[in-house]
Amino acid sequence: MSIPNVKRTIVNLWSAIIHRPVATFTVGALVGLVFFAIFYGLDIVNPTNTNWIWQGITHDTAQHQLGWEFYRADSTGGIINGLAYPVGLSAIFMDVIPLLAIIFKPFSAILPSNFQYFGLWGLLCYLLMGGLSALLLRRIWLKVNSNNRPKLIWQYLFIVAGSLIFVLSPMVMARSFYHPALAGQWLILLGFLLILDSPKVKHWRNLIFIWSVVLAMTVLIHPYFLPMMGVLMVLSVVRYWPMLQGKSSLRWVKAVAIIAISGAMSLVAFGLMGGFSQGAGSEVHDLEEKGFNLLSFVNPGGYSVIPAFPNRSTSPETMMWLGLGVLAMLLLSAWMWRGNYRRSWRNLCGLIRQHRGQLIVAAVFCLLLLIFAIGVRVDLGPITLLQYSVPDKIYELWSAFRASAREAWPFYYATILAIIYWFCCGIKKQLVSEQRQKLPMVIVLALCICVALQSVDILCSPNAQAKYQGFRGIANRSAEFTPLDLDGIIGGQLHLVALNEGFRGDQSGTYVIGRTALQYGLTLNTGFFARVPDEINSDIKTWRERLINNDMTNDNLGDYLFFTTDDNLANRLADNYQITKVDKYYFIGVI
């Protein structure tokens, strides 16, 4: 082969690669990687570095690492045998990201003793957030530029700038290494892509397989994502409806089968991890405080350079700030589309008439998800518009998703995508036909200006700055939560029992006592778990009464090591038992 032919082959191959979606995904993933490395640092990805986890700034991450270490030490299926002893605790209720836990568990024997995967998970979330958003942005770009073929460099600049908006999502930032599983919001973008690509699926059974895998994976990341992804699955089936063959009744059977079987697979995955073993509902009933606020998209909540305005709820779960850059695009789009609203409305009405049945089904399920997200109190900023009650059984089940505002996340990301598309179309509408060759350049420059505003707004915000400073050098710090030295107290006991009824809410205490239990090979009855079985709370009362009544045998004290942080209880038991204080904890043994 001659040198010119070789060059031509290489050029053609390179051209084929960079035009493929995988190249787009890679570019978006690189945006996520660069941001992660700058903002959090890559040291926390080291699987043998766990000191950074045992810090106050990581909040719930320490709970999840504790759950993983107990799960690794002794588990049966999805049940952690060493926690909530003797009942056991589902790994789901320690938020260990079961999808990763069940992957790494078989390798426990060869993994380092101080192994962690939460840093890797955080990096993966940013890679997928960037990559999947890039694929969605590519579709917007091709749609807007359908009548011409601009230079590829403009497309990739558009994708880099646009994917940065998603990588900078305040909701992902707020939950990264605070509640790591919930940083997996890339699942929502994956759901959007599946909706768009549903018509490409060759057979309806293939759609069952795809959504069964996705929903099972969803529940093994975090059950909070299940209602969102369930609705996205329904929208996928609605979009697939024209592809279904047969009479109307048969098409309905197939559509219902896709939804029912896929949903059932997610429940099977949840059940296999022990999710149904500890009842339903929630121990905390504050559904009113954690619902979606109708002004959540425009209330900064600490993630903007502009101050937040008063909110009816003080919960940070209601924060869904779009960002000044996205809001600027929205306002500019509204201005660019002036004079065209009536025509656009007529076109929309025509589209609704054409696909009325499908759109009605889609609208109903979206409305149900929105109602679920809002909760039992409808708030508009600081004002309550409506508060209503539901039957106790429904409230109990609803409270299992007590931070129901999170269920509005799909609307948040769909809004951003819609604004970007509307913005690009608005620019296209402003350019006369002679200027259309400049359209790609104008779109990219305009988007870059808005993204620069978005970046300054979010990265210079108080919450982002606090997080950035908190993670500077965190991997090299010593742990804040360290095990207690019980060498003079432990004498063959097998179980560590908290006597405080309120120890369930002692977050930092759980980290210290939990690490102590692991170090000495003990089980732990209660602590900062997502859910504590009712039997455990009954056992705590029984143990307290027996200790107070001096109704304990040497065998009991030989197997169980009791502790409390209650000064009055410790003083009350001092006459009959040996009390040893370590840090703030009183340990109870034989005199």
Secondary structure as the mmCIF struct_conf table of DSSP 4:
data_model
#
loop_
_struct_conf.conf_type_id
_struct_conf.id
_struct_conf.beg_label_comp_id
_struct_conf.beg_label_asym_id
_struct_conf.beg_label_seq_id
_struct_conf.end_label_comp_id
_struct_conf.end_label_asym_id
_struct_conf.end_label_seq_id
HELX_RH_AL_P HELX_RH_AL_P1 ILE A 3 ILE A 18
TURN_TY1_P TURN_TY1_P1 HIS A 19 HIS A 19
BEND BEND1 ARG A 20 ARG A 20
HELX_RH_AL_P HELX_RH_AL_P2 PRO A 21 PHE A 39
TURN_TY1_P TURN_TY1_P2 TYR A 40 TYR A 40
BEND BEND2 LEU A 42 LEU A 42
HELX_RH_3T_P HELX_RH_3T_P1 ASP A 43 VAL A 45
TURN_TY1_P TURN_TY1_P3 PRO A 47 THR A 48
TURN_TY1_P TURN_TY1_P4 ASN A 51 ILE A 53
BEND BEND3 TRP A 54 GLN A 55
HELX_RH_3T_P HELX_RH_3T_P2 GLY A 56 THR A 58
TURN_TY1_P TURN_TY1_P5 HIS A 59 HIS A 59
HELX_RH_AL_P HELX_RH_AL_P3 ASP A 60 ALA A 73
BEND BEND4 ASP A 74 ASP A 74
STRN STRN1 SER A 75 THR A 76
TURN_TY1_P TURN_TY1_P6 GLY A 77 GLY A 78
STRN STRN2 ILE A 79 ILE A 80
TURN_TY1_P TURN_TY1_P7 ASN A 81 GLY A 82
STRN STRN3 LEU A 83 LEU A 83
BEND BEND5 ALA A 84 ALA A 84
TURN_TY1_P TURN_TY1_P8 TYR A 85 VAL A 87
STRN STRN4 LEU A 89 SER A 90
HELX_RH_3T_P HELX_RH_3T_P3 ALA A 91 MET A 94
TURN_TY1_P TURN_TY1_P9 ASP A 95 ASP A 95
HELX_RH_AL_P HELX_RH_AL_P4 PRO A 98 PHE A 104
HELX_RH_3T_P HELX_RH_3T_P4 LYS A 105 PHE A 107
TURN_TY1_P TURN_TY1_P10 SER A 108 ILE A 110
BEND BEND6 LEU A 111 LEU A 111
TURN_TY1_P TURN_TY1_P11 SER A 113 ASN A 114
HELX_RH_AL_P HELX_RH_AL_P5 PHE A 118 VAL A 144
TURN_TY1_P TURN_TY1_P12 ASN A 145 ASN A 147
HELX_RH_AL_P HELX_RH_AL_P6 LEU A 152 VAL A 167
TURN_TY1_P TURN_TY1_P13 LEU A 168 LEU A 168
HELX_RH_AL_P HELX_RH_AL_P7 PRO A 170 ARG A 175
TURN_TY1_P TURN_TY1_P14 SER A 176 TYR A 178
BEND BEND7 HIS A 179 HIS A 179
HELX_RH_3T_P HELX_RH_3T_P5 PRO A 180 ALA A 183
TURN_TY1_P TURN_TY1_P15 GLN A 185 GLN A 185
HELX_RH_AL_P HELX_RH_AL_P8 TRP A 186 ASP A 197
HELX_RH_3T_P HELX_RH_3T_P6 SER A 198 LYS A 200
BEND BEND8 LYS A 202 HIS A 203
HELX_RH_AL_P HELX_RH_AL_P9 TRP A 204 VAL A 219
TURN_TY1_P TURN_TY1_P16 LEU A 220 ILE A 221
TURN_TY1_P TURN_TY1_P17 PRO A 223 TYR A 224
HELX_RH_AL_P HELX_RH_AL_P10 PHE A 225 TYR A 240
HELX_RH_3T_P HELX_RH_3T_P7 TRP A 241 MET A 243
BEND BEND9 GLY A 246 GLY A 246
HELX_RH_AL_P HELX_RH_AL_P11 SER A 248 LEU A 272
TURN_TY1_P TURN_TY1_P18 MET A 273 GLN A 278
BEND BEND10 ALA A 280 GLY A 281
BEND BEND11 GLU A 283 GLU A 283
HELX_RH_3T_P HELX_RH_3T_P8 LEU A 287 LYS A 290
BEND BEND12 GLY A 291 GLY A 291
HELX_LH_PP_P HELX_LH_PP_P1 PHE A 292 ASN A 293
TURN_TY1_P TURN_TY1_P19 LEU A 294 LEU A 295
HELX_RH_3T_P HELX_RH_3T_P9 SER A 296 VAL A 298
TURN_TY1_P TURN_TY1_P20 GLY A 301 GLY A 302
BEND BEND13 TYR A 303 ILE A 306
HELX_LH_PP_P HELX_LH_PP_P2 PRO A 307 PRO A 310
BEND BEND14 ARG A 312 ARG A 312
HELX_RH_3T_P HELX_RH_3T_P10 PRO A 316 THR A 318
HELX_RH_AL_P HELX_RH_AL_P12 LEU A 324 MET A 336
TURN_TY1_P TURN_TY1_P21 TRP A 337 GLY A 339
HELX_RH_AL_P HELX_RH_AL_P13 TYR A 341 GLN A 354
TURN_TY1_P TURN_TY1_P22 HIS A 355 HIS A 355
HELX_RH_AL_P HELX_RH_AL_P14 ARG A 356 ILE A 374
TURN_TY1_P TURN_TY1_P23 GLY A 375 VAL A 376
STRN STRN5 ARG A 377 LEU A 380
TURN_TY1_P TURN_TY1_P24 GLY A 381 PRO A 382
STRN STRN6 ILE A 383 GLN A 387
HELX_RH_AL_P HELX_RH_AL_P15 ASP A 392 SER A 399
TURN_TY1_P TURN_TY1_P25 ALA A 400 PHE A 401
BEND BEND15 ALA A 403 ALA A 403
HELX_RH_3T_P HELX_RH_3T_P11 SER A 404 ALA A 408
HELX_RH_AL_P HELX_RH_AL_P16 TRP A 409 GLN A 430
BEND BEND16 LEU A 431 LEU A 431
HELX_RH_3T_P HELX_RH_3T_P12 SER A 433 LYS A 438
HELX_RH_AL_P HELX_RH_AL_P17 LEU A 439 LEU A 459
TURN_TY1_P TURN_TY1_P26 CYS A 460 CYS A 460
BEND BEND17 SER A 461 SER A 461
HELX_RH_AL_P HELX_RH_AL_P18 PRO A 462 PHE A 471
TURN_TY1_P TURN_TY1_P27 ARG A 472 GLY A 473
HELX_RH_3T_P HELX_RH_3T_P13 ILE A 474 ASN A 476
BEND BEND18 ARG A 477 ARG A 477
HELX_LH_PP_P HELX_LH_PP_P3 SER A 478 ALA A 479
BEND BEND19 GLU A 480 PHE A 481
TURN_TY1_P TURN_TY1_P28 ASP A 487 ILE A 489
BEND BEND20 GLY A 491 GLY A 492
STRN STRN7 HIS A 495 ALA A 498
HELX_RH_3T_P HELX_RH_3T_P14 GLU A 501 GLY A 505
HELX_RH_AL_P HELX_RH_AL_P19 GLN A 507 GLN A 519
TURN_TY1_P TURN_TY1_P29 TYR A 520 GLY A 521
STRN STRN8 THR A 523 LEU A 524
BEND BEND21 GLY A 527 PHE A 528
BEND BEND22 ALA A 530 ALA A 530
HELX_RH_AL_P HELX_RH_AL_P20 ASP A 534 ILE A 548
TURN_TY1_P TURN_TY1_P30 ASN A 549 ASN A 550
HELX_RH_AL_P HELX_RH_AL_P21 ASN A 554 ASP A 559
STRN STRN9 TYR A 560 THR A 564
HELX_RH_AL_P HELX_RH_AL_P22 ASP A 567 LEU A 573
TURN_TY1_P TURN_TY1_P31 ALA A 574 ASN A 576
BEND BEND23 TYR A 577 TYR A 577
STRN STRN10 GLN A 578 VAL A 582
TURN_TY1_P TURN_TY1_P32 ASP A 583 LYS A 584
STRN STRN11 TYR A 585 GLY A 589
#
